[in-house]
Amino acid sequence: MEFRTIVEFAMPGVSVCPAHRLALLGSCFADYVGGRMVRSGLDVHVNPFGVLYNPSSLSAACMSWVLEGGWPDECFFESGGAWYCWLNDSSFAAESREACRARLEEVRRTEAARLRSLDYLFLTLGTNRCYELKDGGLVVGNCHKQPAGLFVERQMDVPEVVETLGRTLEALWEVRPSLQVVFTVSPYRYAKYGFHGSQLGKSVLLLAVDELCRRHEGRCHYFPAYEIVLDELRDYRFYADDMLHPSEAAVAYIWERFTATCFAPETRAFAGEWEAVEKALAHRPRRPDSETHRAFLRQTMLKLERLVGKYPNLALTPEYERLNGLLNK
């Protein structure tokens, strides 16, 4: 007897290969899944502009890849001796406006260049609520712990989300027509809005994503992380201590469902081989200069060289450089 309901879904047209270039943007859930992609050896950039939650901020991040207008002065502000950008998280803080702008511009140029060869873009939507500056109406990606009186909170409705993200996708496809887009809705529950309010906000995102996938069939896809956590796992043991974020066990399960559906068989095999190399590099020997450990390193390098033979770009990874350095000591 089966005591749970499995979320059944298919994603025809999505088949991630080891040589594909990937990008993940969005809420902290994108960080969780993206981190596992990194550890699987894939060519992936995860939240290059920091964690972003609402569709408007995600749109602004993606549009920066195709628009070369620079970063307007009104995007920056000073607080506590450091400069921040309203559009991004606090990891871009710097000692001056120009230093903050330069850091953002470096990332923007990198991502704009990658867009021309990007194969998959994964967008995780967290909430339909956004915060606008009262002075100027700019939608902020992060409030940077500034006084609440500076902002107006509002909710994006379905047509606005569809229009905002649809316009963004069209701009990206102008540069990279073959780009595939995979949407997810974060299973994180916003208790501060009340659970009914949180569900209403998620409903807006789900309806908007469904409309985008219907309008752009074959180019847009939906991975049901939200439904897997709330309908399939459906138990507080699959939540972290705050009872709001998915637990490590839940993320691991979603990762299994994700790879089984979205990864080509070759990619699943590659990920397993790469993880063996990662574990070997994480090993802390008692006697690092011993012949036994050097033999272990040589065996690990043989595994890595076999992978490099199939995927030459792996010779440019930090792992390859580190292993080479250990062997050439």
TILUMZA-410262 format. One record per residue (C-alpha): residue number from 1; residue in one letter; chain; z, x, y. Coordinates in pm, whole numbers, padded with zeros to 5 digits. Layout:
<nodes>
<mivo->NUM, nudo->a, vexmi->A, pz->Z, px->X, py->Y>;
...
</nodes>
This chain:
<nodes>
<mivo->1, nudo->m, vexmi->A, pz->00000, px->00000, py->00000>;
<mivo->2, nudo->e, vexmi->A, pz->-00093, px->00127, py->00347>;
<mivo->3, nudo->f, vexmi->A, pz->00182, px->00088, py->00609>;
<mivo->4, nudo->r, vexmi->A, pz->-00022, px->00170, py->00916>;
<mivo->5, nudo->t, vexmi->A, pz->-00352, px->00074, py->01072>;
<mivo->6, nudo->i, vexmi->A, pz->-00602, px->00357, py->01106>;
<mivo->7, nudo->v, vexmi->A, pz->-00807, px->00362, py->01426>;
<mivo->8, nudo->e, vexmi->A, pz->-01164, px->00363, py->01302>;
<mivo->9, nudo->f, vexmi->A, pz->-01431, px->00508, py->01532>;
<mivo->10, nudo->a, vexmi->A, pz->-01752, px->00710, py->01528>;
<mivo->11, nudo->m, vexmi->A, pz->-01905, px->00936, py->01792>;
<mivo->12, nudo->p, vexmi->A, pz->-02272, px->00983, py->01703>;
<mivo->13, nudo->g, vexmi->A, pz->-02434, px->01252, py->01913>;
<mivo->14, nudo->v, vexmi->A, pz->-02114, px->01459, py->01947>;
<mivo->15, nudo->s, vexmi->A, pz->-02117, px->01768, py->01729>;
<mivo->16, nudo->v, vexmi->A, pz->-01950, px->02071, py->01885>;
<mivo->17, nudo->c, vexmi->A, pz->-02083, px->02402, py->01749>;
<mivo->18, nudo->p, vexmi->A, pz->-01919, px->02746, py->01779>;
<mivo->19, nudo->a, vexmi->A, pz->-02180, px->02868, py->02028>;
<mivo->20, nudo->h, vexmi->A, pz->-02140, px->02570, py->02262>;
<mivo->21, nudo->r, vexmi->A, pz->-01989, px->02602, py->02607>;
<mivo->22, nudo->l, vexmi->A, pz->-01716, px->02350, py->02682>;
<mivo->23, nudo->a, vexmi->A, pz->-01501, px->02243, py->02976>;
<mivo->24, nudo->l, vexmi->A, pz->-01195, px->02017, py->02982>;
<mivo->25, nudo->l, vexmi->A, pz->-01064, px->01858, py->03300>;
<mivo->26, nudo->g, vexmi->A, pz->-00793, px->01605, py->03361>;
<mivo->27, nudo->s, vexmi->A, pz->-00432, px->01529, py->03287>;
<mivo->28, nudo->c, vexmi->A, pz->-00185, px->01742, py->03091>;
<mivo->29, nudo->f, vexmi->A, pz->-00332, px->01593, py->02773>;
<mivo->30, nudo->a, vexmi->A, pz->-00649, px->01794, py->02844>;
<mivo->31, nudo->d, vexmi->A, pz->-00426, px->02102, py->02853>;
<mivo->32, nudo->y, vexmi->A, pz->-00285, px->02023, py->02508>;
<mivo->33, nudo->v, vexmi->A, pz->-00621, px->01974, py->02338>;
<mivo->34, nudo->g, vexmi->A, pz->-00790, px->02246, py->02544>;
<mivo->35, nudo->g, vexmi->A, pz->-00524, px->02496, py->02446>;
<mivo->36, nudo->r, vexmi->A, pz->-00600, px->02431, py->02080>;
<mivo->37, nudo->m, vexmi->A, pz->-00971, px->02482, py->02148>;
<mivo->38, nudo->v, vexmi->A, pz->-00893, px->02817, py->02309>;
<mivo->39, nudo->r, vexmi->A, pz->-00686, px->02919, py->02006>;
<mivo->40, nudo->s, vexmi->A, pz->-00978, px->02817, py->01784>;
<mivo->41, nudo->g, vexmi->A, pz->-01199, px->03077, py->01952>;
<mivo->42, nudo->l, vexmi->A, pz->-01432, px->02836, py->02132>;
<mivo->43, nudo->d, vexmi->A, pz->-01599, px->02916, py->02463>;
<mivo->44, nudo->v, vexmi->A, pz->-01395, px->02672, py->02671>;
<mivo->45, nudo->h, vexmi->A, pz->-01249, px->02653, py->03021>;
<mivo->46, nudo->v, vexmi->A, pz->-00945, px->02425, py->03055>;
<mivo->47, nudo->n, vexmi->A, pz->-00850, px->02267, py->03388>;
<mivo->48, nudo->p, vexmi->A, pz->-00990, px->02548, py->03606>;
<mivo->49, nudo->f, vexmi->A, pz->-00864, px->02361, py->03916>;
<mivo->50, nudo->g, vexmi->A, pz->-00529, px->02273, py->03762>;
<mivo->51, nudo->v, vexmi->A, pz->-00406, px->01947, py->03612>;
<mivo->52, nudo->l, vexmi->A, pz->-00564, px->01640, py->03774>;
<mivo->53, nudo->y, vexmi->A, pz->-00479, px->01279, py->03698>;
<mivo->54, nudo->n, vexmi->A, pz->-00689, px->01027, py->03889>;
<mivo->55, nudo->p, vexmi->A, pz->-01067, px->00966, py->03876>;
<mivo->56, nudo->s, vexmi->A, pz->-01118, px->01049, py->04244>;
<mivo->57, nudo->s, vexmi->A, pz->-00962, px->01395, py->04211>;
<mivo->58, nudo->l, vexmi->A, pz->-01156, px->01465, py->03892>;
<mivo->59, nudo->s, vexmi->A, pz->-01474, px->01364, py->04073>;
<mivo->60, nudo->a, vexmi->A, pz->-01397, px->01600, py->04362>;
<mivo->61, nudo->a, vexmi->A, pz->-01342, px->01890, py->04121>;
<mivo->62, nudo->c, vexmi->A, pz->-01672, px->01829, py->03940>;
<mivo->63, nudo->m, vexmi->A, pz->-01866, px->01771, py->04263>;
<mivo->64, nudo->s, vexmi->A, pz->-01751, px->02110, py->04390>;
<mivo->65, nudo->w, vexmi->A, pz->-01967, px->02261, py->04114>;
<mivo->66, nudo->v, vexmi->A, pz->-02284, px->02120, py->04266>;
<mivo->67, nudo->l, vexmi->A, pz->-02205, px->02111, py->04640>;
<mivo->68, nudo->e, vexmi->A, pz->-02190, px->02437, py->04835>;
<mivo->69, nudo->g, vexmi->A, pz->-02028, px->02311, py->05151>;
<mivo->70, nudo->g, vexmi->A, pz->-01714, px->02519, py->05124>;
<mivo->71, nudo->w, vexmi->A, pz->-01359, px->02390, py->05148>;
<mivo->72, nudo->p, vexmi->A, pz->-01287, px->02205, py->05476>;
<mivo->73, nudo->d, vexmi->A, pz->-00981, px->02312, py->05674>;
<mivo->74, nudo->e, vexmi->A, pz->-00820, px->01969, py->05632>;
<mivo->75, nudo->c, vexmi->A, pz->-00787, px->02038, py->05258>;
<mivo->76, nudo->f, vexmi->A, pz->-00527, px->02307, py->05329>;
<mivo->77, nudo->f, vexmi->A, pz->-00172, px->02295, py->05458>;
<mivo->78, nudo->e, vexmi->A, pz->00122, px->02531, py->05499>;
<mivo->79, nudo->s, vexmi->A, pz->00469, px->02472, py->05356>;
<mivo->80, nudo->g, vexmi->A, pz->00759, px->02710, py->05309>;
<mivo->81, nudo->g, vexmi->A, pz->00554, px->03014, py->05406>;
<mivo->82, nudo->a, vexmi->A, pz->00271, px->02947, py->05157>;
<mivo->83, nudo->w, vexmi->A, pz->-00066, px->02774, py->05187>;
<mivo->84, nudo->y, vexmi->A, pz->-00179, px->02504, py->04947>;
<mivo->85, nudo->c, vexmi->A, pz->-00489, px->02291, py->04886>;
<mivo->86, nudo->w, vexmi->A, pz->-00442, px->01915, py->04864>;
<mivo->87, nudo->l, vexmi->A, pz->-00724, px->01888, py->04610>;
<mivo->88, nudo->n, vexmi->A, pz->-00564, px->02115, py->04349>;
<mivo->89, nudo->d, vexmi->A, pz->-00232, px->02200, py->04196>;
<mivo->90, nudo->s, vexmi->A, pz->00015, px->02459, py->04321>;
<mivo->91, nudo->s, vexmi->A, pz->-00122, px->02744, py->04109>;
<mivo->92, nudo->f, vexmi->A, pz->-00365, px->02818, py->04394>;
<mivo->93, nudo->a, vexmi->A, pz->-00089, px->02874, py->04651>;
<mivo->94, nudo->a, vexmi->A, pz->-00140, px->03187, py->04863>;
<mivo->95, nudo->e, vexmi->A, pz->00000, px->03366, py->05166>;
<mivo->96, nudo->s, vexmi->A, pz->-00275, px->03238, py->05398>;
<mivo->97, nudo->r, vexmi->A, pz->-00532, px->02962, py->05426>;
<mivo->98, nudo->e, vexmi->A, pz->-00816, px->03207, py->05375>;
<mivo->99, nudo->a, vexmi->A, pz->-00653, px->03361, py->05069>;
<mivo->100, nudo->c, vexmi->A, pz->-00603, px->03015, py->04917>;
<mivo->101, nudo->r, vexmi->A, pz->-00963, px->02924, py->05002>;
<mivo->102, nudo->a, vexmi->A, pz->-01092, px->03248, py->04849>;
<mivo->103, nudo->r, vexmi->A, pz->-00909, px->03183, py->04521>;
<mivo->104, nudo->l, vexmi->A, pz->-01056, px->02835, py->04498>;
<mivo->105, nudo->e, vexmi->A, pz->-01404, px->02956, py->04588>;
<mivo->106, nudo->e, vexmi->A, pz->-01395, px->03220, py->04314>;
<mivo->107, nudo->v, vexmi->A, pz->-01316, px->02952, py->04055>;
<mivo->108, nudo->r, vexmi->A, pz->-01576, px->02715, py->04201>;
<mivo->109, nudo->r, vexmi->A, pz->-01852, px->02974, py->04176>;
<mivo->110, nudo->t, vexmi->A, pz->-01757, px->03058, py->03818>;
<mivo->111, nudo->e, vexmi->A, pz->-01763, px->02693, py->03712>;
<mivo->112, nudo->a, vexmi->A, pz->-02084, px->02620, py->03906>;
<mivo->113, nudo->a, vexmi->A, pz->-02256, px->02904, py->03721>;
<mivo->114, nudo->r, vexmi->A, pz->-02122, px->02780, py->03385>;
<mivo->115, nudo->l, vexmi->A, pz->-02247, px->02428, py->03454>;
<mivo->116, nudo->r, vexmi->A, pz->-02606, px->02548, py->03411>;
<mivo->117, nudo->s, vexmi->A, pz->-02537, px->02623, py->03045>;
<mivo->118, nudo->l, vexmi->A, pz->-02250, px->02381, py->02980>;
<mivo->119, nudo->d, vexmi->A, pz->-02288, px->02170, py->02663>;
<mivo->120, nudo->y, vexmi->A, pz->-01982, px->01940, py->02671>;
<mivo->121, nudo->l, vexmi->A, pz->-01757, px->01816, py->02948>;
<mivo->122, nudo->f, vexmi->A, pz->-01434, px->01645, py->02837>;
<mivo->123, nudo->l, vexmi->A, pz->-01266, px->01431, py->03103>;
<mivo->124, nudo->t, vexmi->A, pz->-00914, px->01299, py->03043>;
<mivo->125, nudo->l, vexmi->A, pz->-00814, px->01020, py->03280>;
<mivo->126, nudo->g, vexmi->A, pz->-00442, px->00981, py->03337>;
<mivo->127, nudo->t, vexmi->A, pz->-00398, px->00703, py->03594>;
<mivo->128, nudo->n, vexmi->A, pz->-00593, px->00477, py->03826>;
<mivo->129, nudo->r, vexmi->A, pz->-00333, px->00532, py->04100>;
<mivo->130, nudo->c, vexmi->A, pz->-00406, px->00783, py->04371>;
<mivo->131, nudo->y, vexmi->A, pz->-00234, px->00909, py->04683>;
<mivo->132, nudo->e, vexmi->A, pz->-00413, px->00933, py->05017>;
<mivo->133, nudo->l, vexmi->A, pz->-00298, px->01125, py->05319>;
<mivo->134, nudo->k, vexmi->A, pz->-00212, px->00884, py->05599>;
<mivo->135, nudo->d, vexmi->A, pz->-00369, px->01131, py->05837>;
<mivo->136, nudo->g, vexmi->A, pz->-00737, px->01136, py->05742>;
<mivo->137, nudo->g, vexmi->A, pz->-00738, px->00938, py->05417>;
<mivo->138, nudo->l, vexmi->A, pz->-00800, px->01236, py->05189>;
<mivo->139, nudo->v, vexmi->A, pz->-00719, px->01161, py->04822>;
<mivo->140, nudo->v, vexmi->A, pz->-00491, px->01438, py->04703>;
<mivo->141, nudo->g, vexmi->A, pz->-00499, px->01588, py->04357>;
<mivo->142, nudo->n, vexmi->A, pz->-00137, px->01695, py->04388>;
<mivo->143, nudo->c, vexmi->A, pz->00133, px->01600, py->04637>;
<mivo->144, nudo->h, vexmi->A, pz->00295, px->01947, py->04612>;
<mivo->145, nudo->k, vexmi->A, pz->00643, px->01789, py->04647>;
<mivo->146, nudo->q, vexmi->A, pz->00572, px->01695, py->05008>;
<mivo->147, nudo->p, vexmi->A, pz->00751, px->01398, py->05173>;
<mivo->148, nudo->a, vexmi->A, pz->00639, px->01058, py->05042>;
<mivo->149, nudo->g, vexmi->A, pz->00592, px->00940, py->05400>;
<mivo->150, nudo->l, vexmi->A, pz->00277, px->01152, py->05427>;
<mivo->151, nudo->f, vexmi->A, pz->00092, px->00940, py->05171>;
<mivo->152, nudo->v, vexmi->A, pz->-00032, px->00593, py->05096>;
<mivo->153, nudo->e, vexmi->A, pz->-00039, px->00501, py->04727>;
<mivo->154, nudo->r, vexmi->A, pz->-00315, px->00272, py->04606>;
<mivo->155, nudo->q, vexmi->A, pz->-00485, px->00168, py->04284>;
<mivo->156, nudo->m, vexmi->A, pz->-00852, px->00221, py->04207>;
<mivo->157, nudo->d, vexmi->A, pz->-01017, px->-00083, py->04048>;
<mivo->158, nudo->v, vexmi->A, pz->-01282, px->-00081, py->03775>;
<mivo->159, nudo->p, vexmi->A, pz->-01590, px->-00090, py->04006>;
<mivo->160, nudo->e, vexmi->A, pz->-01453, px->00198, py->04216>;
<mivo->161, nudo->v, vexmi->A, pz->-01381, px->00414, py->03912>;
<mivo->162, nudo->v, vexmi->A, pz->-01725, px->00341, py->03767>;
<mivo->163, nudo->e, vexmi->A, pz->-01900, px->00414, py->04097>;
<mivo->164, nudo->t, vexmi->A, pz->-01701, px->00732, py->04166>;
<mivo->165, nudo->l, vexmi->A, pz->-01745, px->00886, py->03822>;
<mivo->166, nudo->g, vexmi->A, pz->-02099, px->00755, py->03778>;
<mivo->167, nudo->r, vexmi->A, pz->-02211, px->00924, py->04100>;
<mivo->168, nudo->t, vexmi->A, pz->-02048, px->01245, py->03986>;
<mivo->169, nudo->l, vexmi->A, pz->-02212, px->01241, py->03644>;
<mivo->170, nudo->e, vexmi->A, pz->-02555, px->01185, py->03799>;
<mivo->171, nudo->a, vexmi->A, pz->-02500, px->01492, py->04019>;
<mivo->172, nudo->l, vexmi->A, pz->-02399, px->01702, py->03719>;
<mivo->173, nudo->w, vexmi->A, pz->-02700, px->01585, py->03517>;
<mivo->174, nudo->e, vexmi->A, pz->-02930, px->01687, py->03801>;
<mivo->175, nudo->v, vexmi->A, pz->-02820, px->02044, py->03731>;
<mivo->176, nudo->r, vexmi->A, pz->-02767, px->02019, py->03353>;
<mivo->177, nudo->p, vexmi->A, pz->-02963, px->01722, py->03207>;
<mivo->178, nudo->s, vexmi->A, pz->-02849, px->01786, py->02849>;
<mivo->179, nudo->l, vexmi->A, pz->-02478, px->01780, py->02933>;
<mivo->180, nudo->q, vexmi->A, pz->-02273, px->01554, py->02704>;
<mivo->181, nudo->v, vexmi->A, pz->-01961, px->01390, py->02849>;
<mivo->182, nudo->v, vexmi->A, pz->-01664, px->01283, py->02640>;
<mivo->183, nudo->f, vexmi->A, pz->-01398, px->01065, py->02801>;
<mivo->184, nudo->t, vexmi->A, pz->-01041, px->01022, py->02688>;
<mivo->185, nudo->v, vexmi->A, pz->-00756, px->00822, py->02839>;
<mivo->186, nudo->s, vexmi->A, pz->-00422, px->00999, py->02829>;
<mivo->187, nudo->p, vexmi->A, pz->-00161, px->00831, py->02607>;
<mivo->188, nudo->y, vexmi->A, pz->00114, px->00936, py->02850>;
<mivo->189, nudo->r, vexmi->A, pz->00307, px->00628, py->02969>;
<mivo->190, nudo->y, vexmi->A, pz->00393, px->00601, py->03338>;
<mivo->191, nudo->a, vexmi->A, pz->00744, px->00458, py->03326>;
<mivo->192, nudo->k, vexmi->A, pz->00780, px->00485, py->03704>;
<mivo->193, nudo->y, vexmi->A, pz->00526, px->00202, py->03742>;
<mivo->194, nudo->g, vexmi->A, pz->00700, px->-00008, py->03475>;
<mivo->195, nudo->f, vexmi->A, pz->00543, px->-00030, py->03130>;
<mivo->196, nudo->h, vexmi->A, pz->00348, px->-00342, py->03223>;
<mivo->197, nudo->g, vexmi->A, pz->00215, px->-00165, py->03531>;
<mivo->198, nudo->s, vexmi->A, pz->00132, px->00142, py->03324>;
<mivo->199, nudo->q, vexmi->A, pz->-00064, px->-00071, py->03077>;
<mivo->200, nudo->l, vexmi->A, pz->-00254, px->-00242, py->03357>;
<mivo->201, nudo->g, vexmi->A, pz->-00354, px->00096, py->03500>;
<mivo->202, nudo->k, vexmi->A, pz->-00468, px->00222, py->03160>;
<mivo->203, nudo->s, vexmi->A, pz->-00669, px->-00100, py->03119>;
<mivo->204, nudo->v, vexmi->A, pz->-00860, px->-00022, py->03438>;
<mivo->205, nudo->l, vexmi->A, pz->-00946, px->00323, py->03305>;
<mivo->206, nudo->l, vexmi->A, pz->-01046, px->00190, py->02963>;
<mivo->207, nudo->l, vexmi->A, pz->-01273, px->-00077, py->03111>;
<mivo->208, nudo->a, vexmi->A, pz->-01432, px->00175, py->03348>;
<mivo->209, nudo->v, vexmi->A, pz->-01496, px->00428, py->03071>;
<mivo->210, nudo->d, vexmi->A, pz->-01643, px->00156, py->02849>;
<mivo->211, nudo->e, vexmi->A, pz->-01884, px->00059, py->03128>;
<mivo->212, nudo->l, vexmi->A, pz->-01987, px->00420, py->03186>;
<mivo->213, nudo->c, vexmi->A, pz->-02050, px->00472, py->02815>;
<mivo->214, nudo->r, vexmi->A, pz->-02266, px->00157, py->02803>;
<mivo->215, nudo->r, vexmi->A, pz->-02463, px->00256, py->03113>;
<mivo->216, nudo->h, vexmi->A, pz->-02518, px->00610, py->02986>;
<mivo->217, nudo->e, vexmi->A, pz->-02543, px->00558, py->02613>;
<mivo->218, nudo->g, vexmi->A, pz->-02619, px->00882, py->02433>;
<mivo->219, nudo->r, vexmi->A, pz->-02479, px->01089, py->02720>;
<mivo->220, nudo->c, vexmi->A, pz->-02127, px->00949, py->02755>;
<mivo->221, nudo->h, vexmi->A, pz->-01882, px->00906, py->02469>;
<mivo->222, nudo->y, vexmi->A, pz->-01524, px->00793, py->02423>;
<mivo->223, nudo->f, vexmi->A, pz->-01258, px->00955, py->02206>;
<mivo->224, nudo->p, vexmi->A, pz->-00971, px->00706, py->02146>;
<mivo->225, nudo->a, vexmi->A, pz->-00666, px->00933, py->02187>;
<mivo->226, nudo->y, vexmi->A, pz->-00487, px->00650, py->02368>;
<mivo->227, nudo->e, vexmi->A, pz->-00537, px->00406, py->02082>;
<mivo->228, nudo->i, vexmi->A, pz->-00445, px->00661, py->01815>;
<mivo->229, nudo->v, vexmi->A, pz->-00104, px->00723, py->01972>;
<mivo->230, nudo->l, vexmi->A, pz->-00021, px->00366, py->02069>;
<mivo->231, nudo->d, vexmi->A, pz->-00178, px->00175, py->01778>;
<mivo->232, nudo->e, vexmi->A, pz->-00197, px->00415, py->01484>;
<mivo->233, nudo->l, vexmi->A, pz->00108, px->00638, py->01524>;
<mivo->234, nudo->r, vexmi->A, pz->00313, px->00370, py->01700>;
<mivo->235, nudo->d, vexmi->A, pz->00656, px->00526, py->01654>;
<mivo->236, nudo->y, vexmi->A, pz->00898, px->00703, py->01889>;
<mivo->237, nudo->r, vexmi->A, pz->00912, px->01003, py->01656>;
<mivo->238, nudo->f, vexmi->A, pz->00562, px->01080, py->01788>;
<mivo->239, nudo->y, vexmi->A, pz->00691, px->01114, py->02145>;
<mivo->240, nudo->a, vexmi->A, pz->00858, px->01411, py->02313>;
<mivo->241, nudo->d, vexmi->A, pz->01221, px->01398, py->02424>;
<mivo->242, nudo->d, vexmi->A, pz->01128, px->01208, py->02740>;
<mivo->243, nudo->m, vexmi->A, pz->00982, px->00930, py->02519>;
<mivo->244, nudo->l, vexmi->A, pz->00673, px->00929, py->02743>;
<mivo->245, nudo->h, vexmi->A, pz->00463, px->01233, py->02648>;
<mivo->246, nudo->p, vexmi->A, pz->00310, px->01266, py->02301>;
<mivo->247, nudo->s, vexmi->A, pz->00507, px->01501, py->02076>;
<mivo->248, nudo->e, vexmi->A, pz->00372, px->01818, py->01918>;
<mivo->249, nudo->a, vexmi->A, pz->00326, px->01625, py->01594>;
<mivo->250, nudo->a, vexmi->A, pz->00121, px->01358, py->01774>;
<mivo->251, nudo->v, vexmi->A, pz->-00097, px->01619, py->01946>;
<mivo->252, nudo->a, vexmi->A, pz->-00150, px->01798, py->01614>;
<mivo->253, nudo->y, vexmi->A, pz->-00257, px->01471, py->01452>;
<mivo->254, nudo->i, vexmi->A, pz->-00494, px->01386, py->01737>;
<mivo->255, nudo->w, vexmi->A, pz->-00638, px->01737, py->01706>;
<mivo->256, nudo->e, vexmi->A, pz->-00707, px->01671, py->01336>;
<mivo->257, nudo->r, vexmi->A, pz->-00883, px->01343, py->01415>;
<mivo->258, nudo->f, vexmi->A, pz->-01072, px->01505, py->01701>;
<mivo->259, nudo->t, vexmi->A, pz->-01202, px->01802, py->01501>;
<mivo->260, nudo->a, vexmi->A, pz->-01293, px->01581, py->01203>;
<mivo->261, nudo->t, vexmi->A, pz->-01508, px->01363, py->01430>;
<mivo->262, nudo->c, vexmi->A, pz->-01636, px->01591, py->01705>;
<mivo->263, nudo->f, vexmi->A, pz->-01673, px->01932, py->01536>;
<mivo->264, nudo->a, vexmi->A, pz->-01968, px->02030, py->01322>;
<mivo->265, nudo->p, vexmi->A, pz->-01864, px->02153, py->00973>;
<mivo->266, nudo->e, vexmi->A, pz->-01962, px->02504, py->01084>;
<mivo->267, nudo->t, vexmi->A, pz->-01719, px->02479, py->01374>;
<mivo->268, nudo->r, vexmi->A, pz->-01429, px->02370, py->01157>;
<mivo->269, nudo->a, vexmi->A, pz->-01492, px->02667, py->00928>;
<mivo->270, nudo->f, vexmi->A, pz->-01523, px->02901, py->01227>;
<mivo->271, nudo->a, vexmi->A, pz->-01197, px->02773, py->01377>;
<mivo->272, nudo->g, vexmi->A, pz->-01014, px->02844, py->01053>;
<mivo->273, nudo->e, vexmi->A, pz->-01147, px->03201, py->01039>;
<mivo->274, nudo->w, vexmi->A, pz->-01066, px->03263, py->01403>;
<mivo->275, nudo->e, vexmi->A, pz->-00711, px->03131, py->01367>;
<mivo->276, nudo->a, vexmi->A, pz->-00658, px->03383, py->01085>;
<mivo->277, nudo->v, vexmi->A, pz->-00757, px->03660, py->01327>;
<mivo->278, nudo->e, vexmi->A, pz->-00525, px->03516, py->01594>;
<mivo->279, nudo->k, vexmi->A, pz->-00232, px->03510, py->01353>;
<mivo->280, nudo->a, vexmi->A, pz->-00301, px->03869, py->01253>;
<mivo->281, nudo->l, vexmi->A, pz->-00300, px->03979, py->01617>;
<mivo->282, nudo->a, vexmi->A, pz->00026, px->03791, py->01676>;
<mivo->283, nudo->h, vexmi->A, pz->00190, px->03985, py->01394>;
<mivo->284, nudo->r, vexmi->A, pz->00470, px->04216, py->01513>;
<mivo->285, nudo->p, vexmi->A, pz->00497, px->04512, py->01271>;
<mivo->286, nudo->r, vexmi->A, pz->00820, px->04702, py->01219>;
<mivo->287, nudo->r, vexmi->A, pz->00627, px->05029, py->01212>;
<mivo->288, nudo->p, vexmi->A, pz->00315, px->04992, py->01431>;
<mivo->289, nudo->d, vexmi->A, pz->00209, px->05356, py->01370>;
<mivo->290, nudo->s, vexmi->A, pz->00228, px->05335, py->00992>;
<mivo->291, nudo->e, vexmi->A, pz->-00080, px->05367, py->00772>;
<mivo->292, nudo->t, vexmi->A, pz->00003, px->05028, py->00620>;
<mivo->293, nudo->h, vexmi->A, pz->-00026, px->04861, py->00958>;
<mivo->294, nudo->r, vexmi->A, pz->-00347, px->05047, py->01044>;
<mivo->295, nudo->a, vexmi->A, pz->-00496, px->04927, py->00715>;
<mivo->296, nudo->f, vexmi->A, pz->-00393, px->04574, py->00813>;
<mivo->297, nudo->l, vexmi->A, pz->-00569, px->04617, py->01150>;
<mivo->298, nudo->r, vexmi->A, pz->-00884, px->04747, py->00982>;
<mivo->299, nudo->q, vexmi->A, pz->-00894, px->04444, py->00753>;
<mivo->300, nudo->t, vexmi->A, pz->-00852, px->04218, py->01056>;
<mivo->301, nudo->m, vexmi->A, pz->-01135, px->04399, py->01235>;
<mivo->302, nudo->l, vexmi->A, pz->-01360, px->04346, py->00933>;
<mivo->303, nudo->k, vexmi->A, pz->-01294, px->03971, py->00958>;
<mivo->304, nudo->l, vexmi->A, pz->-01366, px->03979, py->01329>;
<mivo->305, nudo->e, vexmi->A, pz->-01682, px->04186, py->01287>;
<mivo->306, nudo->r, vexmi->A, pz->-01814, px->03931, py->01038>;
<mivo->307, nudo->l, vexmi->A, pz->-01763, px->03662, py->01300>;
<mivo->308, nudo->v, vexmi->A, pz->-01923, px->03877, py->01571>;
<mivo->309, nudo->g, vexmi->A, pz->-02226, px->03915, py->01344>;
<mivo->310, nudo->k, vexmi->A, pz->-02270, px->03538, py->01357>;
<mivo->311, nudo->y, vexmi->A, pz->-02152, px->03485, py->01716>;
<mivo->312, nudo->p, vexmi->A, pz->-02218, px->03798, py->01929>;
<mivo->313, nudo->n, vexmi->A, pz->-02034, px->03657, py->02232>;
<mivo->314, nudo->l, vexmi->A, pz->-01704, px->03715, py->02047>;
<mivo->315, nudo->a, vexmi->A, pz->-01746, px->04088, py->02116>;
<mivo->316, nudo->l, vexmi->A, pz->-01663, px->04003, py->02479>;
<mivo->317, nudo->t, vexmi->A, pz->-01333, px->03832, py->02400>;
<mivo->318, nudo->p, vexmi->A, pz->-00989, px->03977, py->02486>;
<mivo->319, nudo->e, vexmi->A, pz->-00901, px->03963, py->02115>;
<mivo->320, nudo->y, vexmi->A, pz->-01189, px->04194, py->02021>;
<mivo->321, nudo->e, vexmi->A, pz->-01103, px->04434, py->02303>;
<mivo->322, nudo->r, vexmi->A, pz->-00736, px->04438, py->02205>;
<mivo->323, nudo->l, vexmi->A, pz->-00806, px->04502, py->01836>;
<mivo->324, nudo->n, vexmi->A, pz->-01048, px->04781, py->01927>;
<mivo->325, nudo->g, vexmi->A, pz->-00781, px->04936, py->02148>;
<mivo->326, nudo->l, vexmi->A, pz->-00519, px->04925, py->01873>;
<mivo->327, nudo->l, vexmi->A, pz->-00753, px->05091, py->01625>;
<mivo->328, nudo->n, vexmi->A, pz->-00863, px->05362, py->01868>;
<mivo->329, nudo->k, vexmi->A, pz->-00512, px->05468, py->01970>;
</nodes>
